Amino acid sequence: MHSADNSATKPYIVSHNLLLAHATVVELYREKFQEKQGGQSGISLVGQYVEPYSESAKDRASATATIL
């Protein structure tokens, strides 16, 4: 068992749990929905979520450029 205070191991614990959660969802999707929906599953370990500061065209364009 890892010490809760050992910050060097925390990223590995998080990654491990992220992969376990992903595997669980992929299995569920394949068993219950893939045949009907015909979709695929994947994982992105690096992601960003941004929203424009306002609804102005400049802010929306900047937010879109950030995520591309």
PDB file of N, CA, C and O in Angstrom:
ATOM      1  N   MET A   1       0.840  -1.179   0.000  1.00  0.00           N
ATOM      2  CA  MET A   1       0.000   0.000   0.000  1.00  0.00           C
ATOM      3  C   MET A   1       0.885   1.242   0.000  1.00  0.00           C
ATOM      4  O   MET A   1       1.932   1.269   0.647  1.00  0.00           O
ATOM      5  N   HIS A   2       0.457   2.268  -0.729  1.00  0.00           N
ATOM      6  CA  HIS A   2       1.218   3.497  -0.836  1.00  0.00           C
ATOM      7  C   HIS A   2       0.790   4.487   0.241  1.00  0.00           C
ATOM      8  O   HIS A   2      -0.381   4.570   0.611  1.00  0.00           O
ATOM      9  N   SER A   3       1.745   5.209   0.715  1.00  0.00           N
ATOM     10  CA  SER A   3       1.444   6.252   1.680  1.00  0.00           C
ATOM     11  C   SER A   3       0.696   7.387   0.991  1.00  0.00           C
ATOM     12  O   SER A   3       1.049   7.787  -0.118  1.00  0.00           O
ATOM     13  N   ALA A   4      -0.318   7.895   1.640  1.00  0.00           N
ATOM     14  CA  ALA A   4      -1.096   8.999   1.078  1.00  0.00           C
ATOM     15  C   ALA A   4      -0.269  10.262   0.952  1.00  0.00           C
ATOM     16  O   ALA A   4      -0.615  11.161   0.186  1.00  0.00           O
ATOM     17  N   ASP A   5       0.826  10.337   1.702  1.00  0.00           N
ATOM     18  CA  ASP A   5       1.666  11.540   1.678  1.00  0.00           C
ATOM     19  C   ASP A   5       2.784  11.464   0.654  1.00  0.00           C
ATOM     20  O   ASP A   5       3.550  12.419   0.526  1.00  0.00           O
ATOM     21  N   ASN A   6       2.907  10.381  -0.069  1.00  0.00           N
ATOM     22  CA  ASN A   6       3.981  10.227  -1.031  1.00  0.00           C
ATOM     23  C   ASN A   6       3.532  10.774  -2.382  1.00  0.00           C
ATOM     24  O   ASN A   6       2.925  10.056  -3.176  1.00  0.00           O
ATOM     25  N   SER A   7       3.829  12.037  -2.638  1.00  0.00           N
ATOM     26  CA  SER A   7       3.356  12.677  -3.867  1.00  0.00           C
ATOM     27  C   SER A   7       4.022  12.112  -5.117  1.00  0.00           C
ATOM     28  O   SER A   7       3.518  12.315  -6.222  1.00  0.00           O
ATOM     29  N   ALA A   8       5.133  11.415  -4.970  1.00  0.00           N
ATOM     30  CA  ALA A   8       5.794  10.829  -6.136  1.00  0.00           C
ATOM     31  C   ALA A   8       4.976   9.687  -6.729  1.00  0.00           C
ATOM     32  O   ALA A   8       5.070   9.424  -7.927  1.00  0.00           O
ATOM     33  N   THR A   9       4.184   9.013  -5.920  1.00  0.00           N
ATOM     34  CA  THR A   9       3.409   7.874  -6.430  1.00  0.00           C
ATOM     35  C   THR A   9       1.994   8.249  -6.833  1.00  0.00           C
ATOM     36  O   THR A   9       1.327   7.479  -7.524  1.00  0.00           O
ATOM     37  N   LYS A  10       1.527   9.402  -6.420  1.00  0.00           N
ATOM     38  CA  LYS A  10       0.135   9.778  -6.703  1.00  0.00           C
ATOM     39  C   LYS A  10      -0.198   9.786  -8.189  1.00  0.00           C
ATOM     40  O   LYS A  10      -1.257   9.280  -8.559  1.00  0.00           O
ATOM     41  N   PRO A  11       0.648  10.332  -9.063  1.00  0.00           N
ATOM     42  CA  PRO A  11       0.301  10.301 -10.489  1.00  0.00           C
ATOM     43  C   PRO A  11       0.128   8.883 -11.036  1.00  0.00           C
ATOM     44  O   PRO A  11      -0.696   8.652 -11.921  1.00  0.00           O
ATOM     45  N   TYR A  12       0.897   7.948 -10.513  1.00  0.00           N
ATOM     46  CA  TYR A  12       0.785   6.570 -10.961  1.00  0.00           C
ATOM     47  C   TYR A  12      -0.509   5.924 -10.474  1.00  0.00           C
ATOM     48  O   TYR A  12      -1.138   5.147 -11.192  1.00  0.00           O
ATOM     49  N   ILE A  13      -0.890   6.253  -9.262  1.00  0.00           N
ATOM     50  CA  ILE A  13      -2.146   5.735  -8.720  1.00  0.00           C
ATOM     51  C   ILE A  13      -3.324   6.283  -9.518  1.00  0.00           C
ATOM     52  O   ILE A  13      -4.254   5.549  -9.849  1.00  0.00           O
ATOM     53  N   VAL A  14      -3.278   7.565  -9.821  1.00  0.00           N
ATOM     54  CA  VAL A  14      -4.340   8.187 -10.621  1.00  0.00           C
ATOM     55  C   VAL A  14      -4.392   7.545 -12.002  1.00  0.00           C
ATOM     56  O   VAL A  14      -5.470   7.200 -12.486  1.00  0.00           O
ATOM     57  N   SER A  15      -3.239   7.384 -12.637  1.00  0.00           N
ATOM     58  CA  SER A  15      -3.195   6.778 -13.973  1.00  0.00           C
ATOM     59  C   SER A  15      -3.736   5.358 -13.953  1.00  0.00           C
ATOM     60  O   SER A  15      -4.488   4.961 -14.843  1.00  0.00           O
ATOM     61  N   HIS A  16      -3.361   4.608 -12.955  1.00  0.00           N
ATOM     62  CA  HIS A  16      -3.844   3.229 -12.814  1.00  0.00           C
ATOM     63  C   HIS A  16      -5.369   3.208 -12.729  1.00  0.00           C
ATOM     64  O   HIS A  16      -6.028   2.433 -13.423  1.00  0.00           O
ATOM     65  N   ASN A  17      -5.917   4.058 -11.881  1.00  0.00           N
ATOM     66  CA  ASN A  17      -7.376   4.090 -11.722  1.00  0.00           C
ATOM     67  C   ASN A  17      -8.078   4.617 -12.962  1.00  0.00           C
ATOM     68  O   ASN A  17      -9.182   4.174 -13.281  1.00  0.00           O
ATOM     69  N   LEU A  18      -7.461   5.548 -13.662  1.00  0.00           N
ATOM     70  CA  LEU A  18      -8.023   6.049 -14.914  1.00  0.00           C
ATOM     71  C   LEU A  18      -8.118   4.930 -15.942  1.00  0.00           C
ATOM     72  O   LEU A  18      -9.127   4.802 -16.636  1.00  0.00           O
ATOM     73  N   LEU A  19      -7.072   4.124 -16.040  1.00  0.00           N
ATOM     74  CA  LEU A  19      -7.087   3.009 -16.988  1.00  0.00           C
ATOM     75  C   LEU A  19      -8.096   1.935 -16.586  1.00  0.00           C
ATOM     76  O   LEU A  19      -8.764   1.360 -17.445  1.00  0.00           O
ATOM     77  N   LEU A  20      -8.208   1.663 -15.299  1.00  0.00           N
ATOM     78  CA  LEU A  20      -9.213   0.692 -14.846  1.00  0.00           C
ATOM     79  C   LEU A  20     -10.628   1.170 -15.162  1.00  0.00           C
ATOM     80  O   LEU A  20     -11.468   0.390 -15.611  1.00  0.00           O
ATOM     81  N   ALA A  21     -10.885   2.448 -14.927  1.00  0.00           N
ATOM     82  CA  ALA A  21     -12.212   3.004 -15.224  1.00  0.00           C
ATOM     83  C   ALA A  21     -12.493   2.937 -16.723  1.00  0.00           C
ATOM     84  O   ALA A  21     -13.595   2.576 -17.135  1.00  0.00           O
ATOM     85  N   HIS A  22     -11.507   3.281 -17.526  1.00  0.00           N
ATOM     86  CA  HIS A  22     -11.679   3.239 -18.976  1.00  0.00           C
ATOM     87  C   HIS A  22     -11.973   1.805 -19.438  1.00  0.00           C
ATOM     88  O   HIS A  22     -12.870   1.580 -20.251  1.00  0.00           O
ATOM     89  N   ALA A  23     -11.225   0.858 -18.921  1.00  0.00           N
ATOM     90  CA  ALA A  23     -11.442  -0.540 -19.300  1.00  0.00           C
ATOM     91  C   ALA A  23     -12.852  -1.003 -18.930  1.00  0.00           C
ATOM     92  O   ALA A  23     -13.483  -1.741 -19.687  1.00  0.00           O
ATOM     93  N   THR A  24     -13.333  -0.580 -17.794  1.00  0.00           N
ATOM     94  CA  THR A  24     -14.679  -0.946 -17.359  1.00  0.00           C
ATOM     95  C   THR A  24     -15.728  -0.391 -18.315  1.00  0.00           C
ATOM     96  O   THR A  24     -16.669  -1.091 -18.690  1.00  0.00           O
ATOM     97  N   VAL A  25     -15.565   0.852 -18.701  1.00  0.00           N
ATOM     98  CA  VAL A  25     -16.536   1.492 -19.595  1.00  0.00           C
ATOM     99  C   VAL A  25     -16.463   0.885 -20.997  1.00  0.00           C
ATOM    100  O   VAL A  25     -17.494   0.690 -21.641  1.00  0.00           O
ATOM    101  N   VAL A  26     -15.260   0.589 -21.468  1.00  0.00           N
ATOM    102  CA  VAL A  26     -15.127  -0.035 -22.791  1.00  0.00           C
ATOM    103  C   VAL A  26     -15.825  -1.393 -22.807  1.00  0.00           C
ATOM    104  O   VAL A  26     -16.540  -1.715 -23.755  1.00  0.00           O
ATOM    105  N   GLU A  27     -15.621  -2.174 -21.771  1.00  0.00           N
ATOM    106  CA  GLU A  27     -16.276  -3.479 -21.694  1.00  0.00           C
ATOM    107  C   GLU A  27     -17.796  -3.332 -21.689  1.00  0.00           C
ATOM    108  O   GLU A  27     -18.494  -4.061 -22.393  1.00  0.00           O
ATOM    109  N   LEU A  28     -18.299  -2.408 -20.911  1.00  0.00           N
ATOM    110  CA  LEU A  28     -19.739  -2.156 -20.856  1.00  0.00           C
ATOM    111  C   LEU A  28     -20.268  -1.723 -22.218  1.00  0.00           C
ATOM    112  O   LEU A  28     -21.301  -2.214 -22.673  1.00  0.00           O
ATOM    113  N   TYR A  29     -19.561  -0.806 -22.865  1.00  0.00           N
ATOM    114  CA  TYR A  29     -19.995  -0.325 -24.178  1.00  0.00           C
ATOM    115  C   TYR A  29     -20.022  -1.473 -25.191  1.00  0.00           C
ATOM    116  O   TYR A  29     -20.989  -1.630 -25.936  1.00  0.00           O
ATOM    117  N   ARG A  30     -18.973  -2.257 -25.211  1.00  0.00           N
ATOM    118  CA  ARG A  30     -18.912  -3.362 -26.169  1.00  0.00           C
ATOM    119  C   ARG A  30     -20.031  -4.366 -25.947  1.00  0.00           C
ATOM    120  O   ARG A  30     -20.610  -4.875 -26.906  1.00  0.00           O
ATOM    121  N   GLU A  31     -20.337  -4.650 -24.696  1.00  0.00           N
ATOM    122  CA  GLU A  31     -21.372  -5.638 -24.389  1.00  0.00           C
ATOM    123  C   GLU A  31     -22.784  -5.138 -24.649  1.00  0.00           C
ATOM    124  O   GLU A  31     -23.635  -5.909 -25.092  1.00  0.00           O
ATOM    125  N   LYS A  32     -23.051  -3.865 -24.383  1.00  0.00           N
ATOM    126  CA  LYS A  32     -24.433  -3.387 -24.390  1.00  0.00           C
ATOM    127  C   LYS A  32     -24.797  -2.461 -25.550  1.00  0.00           C
ATOM    128  O   LYS A  32     -25.968  -2.382 -25.919  1.00  0.00           O
ATOM    129  N   PHE A  33     -23.833  -1.765 -26.127  1.00  0.00           N
ATOM    130  CA  PHE A  33     -24.207  -0.706 -27.067  1.00  0.00           C
ATOM    131  C   PHE A  33     -23.508  -0.755 -28.424  1.00  0.00           C
ATOM    132  O   PHE A  33     -24.070  -0.270 -29.406  1.00  0.00           O
ATOM    133  N   GLN A  34     -22.321  -1.315 -28.514  1.00  0.00           N
ATOM    134  CA  GLN A  34     -21.550  -1.204 -29.743  1.00  0.00           C
ATOM    135  C   GLN A  34     -22.241  -1.820 -30.947  1.00  0.00           C
ATOM    136  O   GLN A  34     -22.217  -1.246 -32.036  1.00  0.00           O
ATOM    137  N   GLU A  35     -22.844  -2.960 -30.767  1.00  0.00           N
ATOM    138  CA  GLU A  35     -23.499  -3.614 -31.903  1.00  0.00           C
ATOM    139  C   GLU A  35     -24.598  -2.728 -32.489  1.00  0.00           C
ATOM    140  O   GLU A  35     -24.723  -2.602 -33.707  1.00  0.00           O
ATOM    141  N   LYS A  36     -25.380  -2.124 -31.620  1.00  0.00           N
ATOM    142  CA  LYS A  36     -26.486  -1.272 -32.072  1.00  0.00           C
ATOM    143  C   LYS A  36     -25.989   0.068 -32.601  1.00  0.00           C
ATOM    144  O   LYS A  36     -26.474   0.549 -33.625  1.00  0.00           O
ATOM    145  N   GLN A  37     -25.029   0.670 -31.914  1.00  0.00           N
ATOM    146  CA  GLN A  37     -24.573   2.011 -32.272  1.00  0.00           C
ATOM    147  C   GLN A  37     -23.430   2.003 -33.275  1.00  0.00           C
ATOM    148  O   GLN A  37     -23.250   2.967 -34.020  1.00  0.00           O
ATOM    149  N   GLY A  38     -22.660   0.930 -33.299  1.00  0.00           N
ATOM    150  CA  GLY A  38     -21.550   0.824 -34.249  1.00  0.00           C
ATOM    151  C   GLY A  38     -20.394   1.756 -33.959  1.00  0.00           C
ATOM    152  O   GLY A  38     -19.610   2.078 -34.852  1.00  0.00           O
ATOM    153  N   GLY A  39     -20.285   2.182 -32.734  1.00  0.00           N
ATOM    154  CA  GLY A  39     -19.240   3.144 -32.389  1.00  0.00           C
ATOM    155  C   GLY A  39     -17.931   2.513 -31.983  1.00  0.00           C
ATOM    156  O   GLY A  39     -17.786   1.292 -31.942  1.00  0.00           O
ATOM    157  N   GLN A  40     -16.995   3.368 -31.687  1.00  0.00           N
ATOM    158  CA  GLN A  40     -15.687   2.965 -31.211  1.00  0.00           C
ATOM    159  C   GLN A  40     -15.415   3.686 -29.904  1.00  0.00           C
ATOM    160  O   GLN A  40     -16.063   4.683 -29.585  1.00  0.00           O
ATOM    161  N   SER A  41     -14.469   3.182 -29.166  1.00  0.00           N
ATOM    162  CA  SER A  41     -14.081   3.859 -27.940  1.00  0.00           C
ATOM    163  C   SER A  41     -12.587   4.125 -27.984  1.00  0.00           C
ATOM    164  O   SER A  41     -11.826   3.407 -28.633  1.00  0.00           O
ATOM    165  N   GLY A  42     -12.194   5.151 -27.293  1.00  0.00           N
ATOM    166  CA  GLY A  42     -10.788   5.522 -27.221  1.00  0.00           C
ATOM    167  C   GLY A  42     -10.541   6.282 -25.943  1.00  0.00           C
ATOM    168  O   GLY A  42     -11.460   6.525 -25.160  1.00  0.00           O
ATOM    169  N   ILE A  43      -9.306   6.652 -25.739  1.00  0.00           N
ATOM    170  CA  ILE A  43      -8.960   7.383 -24.528  1.00  0.00           C
ATOM    171  C   ILE A  43      -7.993   8.501 -24.904  1.00  0.00           C
ATOM    172  O   ILE A  43      -7.111   8.326 -25.745  1.00  0.00           O
ATOM    173  N   SER A  44      -8.174   9.620 -24.281  1.00  0.00           N
ATOM    174  CA  SER A  44      -7.267  10.746 -24.435  1.00  0.00           C
ATOM    175  C   SER A  44      -6.717  11.075 -23.056  1.00  0.00           C
ATOM    176  O   SER A  44      -7.466  11.427 -22.144  1.00  0.00           O
ATOM    177  N   LEU A  45      -5.430  10.959 -22.915  1.00  0.00           N
ATOM    178  CA  LEU A  45      -4.821  11.208 -21.615  1.00  0.00           C
ATOM    179  C   LEU A  45      -4.439  12.673 -21.426  1.00  0.00           C
ATOM    180  O   LEU A  45      -4.080  13.096 -20.328  1.00  0.00           O
ATOM    181  N   VAL A  46      -4.520  13.430 -22.501  1.00  0.00           N
ATOM    182  CA  VAL A  46      -4.259  14.858 -22.422  1.00  0.00           C
ATOM    183  C   VAL A  46      -5.451  15.553 -23.061  1.00  0.00           C
ATOM    184  O   VAL A  46      -5.767  15.306 -24.225  1.00  0.00           O
ATOM    185  N   GLY A  47      -6.093  16.393 -22.327  1.00  0.00           N
ATOM    186  CA  GLY A  47      -7.253  17.083 -22.873  1.00  0.00           C
ATOM    187  C   GLY A  47      -7.430  18.447 -22.248  1.00  0.00           C
ATOM    188  O   GLY A  47      -6.983  18.694 -21.128  1.00  0.00           O
ATOM    189  N   GLN A  48      -8.069  19.307 -22.960  1.00  0.00           N
ATOM    190  CA  GLN A  48      -8.355  20.642 -22.478  1.00  0.00           C
ATOM    191  C   GLN A  48      -9.830  20.919 -22.683  1.00  0.00           C
ATOM    192  O   GLN A  48     -10.453  20.403 -23.611  1.00  0.00           O
ATOM    193  N   TYR A  49     -10.366  21.723 -21.823  1.00  0.00           N
ATOM    194  CA  TYR A  49     -11.722  22.206 -22.001  1.00  0.00           C
ATOM    195  C   TYR A  49     -11.680  23.711 -21.807  1.00  0.00           C
ATOM    196  O   TYR A  49     -11.237  24.199 -20.768  1.00  0.00           O
ATOM    197  N   VAL A  50     -12.133  24.428 -22.791  1.00  0.00           N
ATOM    198  CA  VAL A  50     -12.155  25.886 -22.696  1.00  0.00           C
ATOM    199  C   VAL A  50     -13.509  26.408 -23.130  1.00  0.00           C
ATOM    200  O   VAL A  50     -14.209  25.783 -23.926  1.00  0.00           O
ATOM    201  N   GLU A  51     -13.859  27.539 -22.604  1.00  0.00           N
ATOM    202  CA  GLU A  51     -15.059  28.256 -23.024  1.00  0.00           C
ATOM    203  C   GLU A  51     -14.664  29.682 -23.328  1.00  0.00           C
ATOM    204  O   GLU A  51     -13.739  30.214 -22.714  1.00  0.00           O
ATOM    205  N   PRO A  52     -15.347  30.305 -24.261  1.00  0.00           N
ATOM    206  CA  PRO A  52     -15.032  31.707 -24.542  1.00  0.00           C
ATOM    207  C   PRO A  52     -15.381  32.586 -23.343  1.00  0.00           C
ATOM    208  O   PRO A  52     -16.325  32.312 -22.603  1.00  0.00           O
ATOM    209  N   TYR A  53     -14.599  33.641 -23.173  1.00  0.00           N
ATOM    210  CA  TYR A  53     -14.843  34.585 -22.087  1.00  0.00           C
ATOM    211  C   TYR A  53     -16.201  35.253 -22.241  1.00  0.00           C
ATOM    212  O   TYR A  53     -16.905  35.509 -21.265  1.00  0.00           O
ATOM    213  N   SER A  54     -16.549  35.530 -23.498  1.00  0.00           N
ATOM    214  CA  SER A  54     -17.859  36.107 -23.806  1.00  0.00           C
ATOM    215  C   SER A  54     -18.344  35.481 -25.110  1.00  0.00           C
ATOM    216  O   SER A  54     -17.684  34.602 -25.665  1.00  0.00           O
ATOM    217  N   GLU A  55     -19.467  35.924 -25.585  1.00  0.00           N
ATOM    218  CA  GLU A  55     -20.004  35.413 -26.845  1.00  0.00           C
ATOM    219  C   GLU A  55     -19.526  36.210 -28.057  1.00  0.00           C
ATOM    220  O   GLU A  55     -20.028  36.013 -29.163  1.00  0.00           O
ATOM    221  N   SER A  56     -18.570  37.099 -27.859  1.00  0.00           N
ATOM    222  CA  SER A  56     -18.062  37.877 -28.993  1.00  0.00           C
ATOM    223  C   SER A  56     -17.355  36.943 -29.977  1.00  0.00           C
ATOM    224  O   SER A  56     -16.847  35.888 -29.596  1.00  0.00           O
ATOM    225  N   ALA A  57     -17.332  37.344 -31.230  1.00  0.00           N
ATOM    226  CA  ALA A  57     -16.697  36.530 -32.264  1.00  0.00           C
ATOM    227  C   ALA A  57     -15.223  36.315 -31.947  1.00  0.00           C
ATOM    228  O   ALA A  57     -14.695  35.224 -32.166  1.00  0.00           O
ATOM    229  N   LYS A  58     -14.557  37.340 -31.435  1.00  0.00           N
ATOM    230  CA  LYS A  58     -13.134  37.236 -31.105  1.00  0.00           C
ATOM    231  C   LYS A  58     -12.901  36.195 -30.003  1.00  0.00           C
ATOM    232  O   LYS A  58     -11.998  35.367 -30.118  1.00  0.00           O
ATOM    233  N   ASP A  59     -13.702  36.231 -28.945  1.00  0.00           N
ATOM    234  CA  ASP A  59     -13.541  35.268 -27.853  1.00  0.00           C
ATOM    235  C   ASP A  59     -13.882  33.852 -28.299  1.00  0.00           C
ATOM    236  O   ASP A  59     -13.203  32.902 -27.910  1.00  0.00           O
ATOM    237  N   ARG A  60     -14.924  33.700 -29.110  1.00  0.00           N
ATOM    238  CA  ARG A  60     -15.274  32.359 -29.594  1.00  0.00           C
ATOM    239  C   ARG A  60     -14.187  31.797 -30.491  1.00  0.00           C
ATOM    240  O   ARG A  60     -13.861  30.613 -30.402  1.00  0.00           O
ATOM    241  N   ALA A  61     -13.618  32.636 -31.360  1.00  0.00           N
ATOM    242  CA  ALA A  61     -12.549  32.189 -32.240  1.00  0.00           C
ATOM    243  C   ALA A  61     -11.306  31.808 -31.432  1.00  0.00           C
ATOM    244  O   ALA A  61     -10.631  30.826 -31.742  1.00  0.00           O
ATOM    245  N   SER A  62     -11.016  32.586 -30.407  1.00  0.00           N
ATOM    246  CA  SER A  62      -9.864  32.281 -29.566  1.00  0.00           C
ATOM    247  C   SER A  62     -10.053  30.956 -28.819  1.00  0.00           C
ATOM    248  O   SER A  62      -9.118  30.160 -28.729  1.00  0.00           O
ATOM    249  N   ALA A  63     -11.235  30.717 -28.293  1.00  0.00           N
ATOM    250  CA  ALA A  63     -11.508  29.465 -27.597  1.00  0.00           C
ATOM    251  C   ALA A  63     -11.414  28.283 -28.545  1.00  0.00           C
ATOM    252  O   ALA A  63     -10.878  27.238 -28.176  1.00  0.00           O
ATOM    253  N   THR A  64     -11.921  28.430 -29.754  1.00  0.00           N
ATOM    254  CA  THR A  64     -11.854  27.362 -30.740  1.00  0.00           C
ATOM    255  C   THR A  64     -10.405  27.080 -31.117  1.00  0.00           C
ATOM    256  O   THR A  64     -10.014  25.918 -31.227  1.00  0.00           O
ATOM    257  N   ALA A  65      -9.605  28.120 -31.316  1.00  0.00           N
ATOM    258  CA  ALA A  65      -8.197  27.949 -31.681  1.00  0.00           C
ATOM    259  C   ALA A  65      -7.417  27.260 -30.567  1.00  0.00           C
ATOM    260  O   ALA A  65      -6.470  26.521 -30.838  1.00  0.00           O
ATOM    261  N   THR A  66      -7.805  27.493 -29.336  1.00  0.00           N
ATOM    262  CA  THR A  66      -7.113  26.898 -28.191  1.00  0.00           C
ATOM    263  C   THR A  66      -7.247  25.388 -28.180  1.00  0.00           C
ATOM    264  O   THR A  66      -6.299  24.685 -27.829  1.00  0.00           O
ATOM    265  N   ILE A  67      -8.408  24.881 -28.558  1.00  0.00           N
ATOM    266  CA  ILE A  67      -8.630  23.431 -28.466  1.00  0.00           C
ATOM    267  C   ILE A  67      -8.235  22.682 -29.718  1.00  0.00           C
ATOM    268  O   ILE A  67      -8.258  21.451 -29.724  1.00  0.00           O
ATOM    269  N   LEU A  68      -7.875  23.379 -30.775  1.00  0.00           N
ATOM    270  CA  LEU A  68      -7.483  22.691 -32.027  1.00  0.00           C
ATOM    271  C   LEU A  68      -6.024  22.358 -32.048  1.00  0.00           C
ATOM    272  O   LEU A  68      -5.537  21.784 -33.022  1.00  0.00           O
TER     273      LEU A  68
END
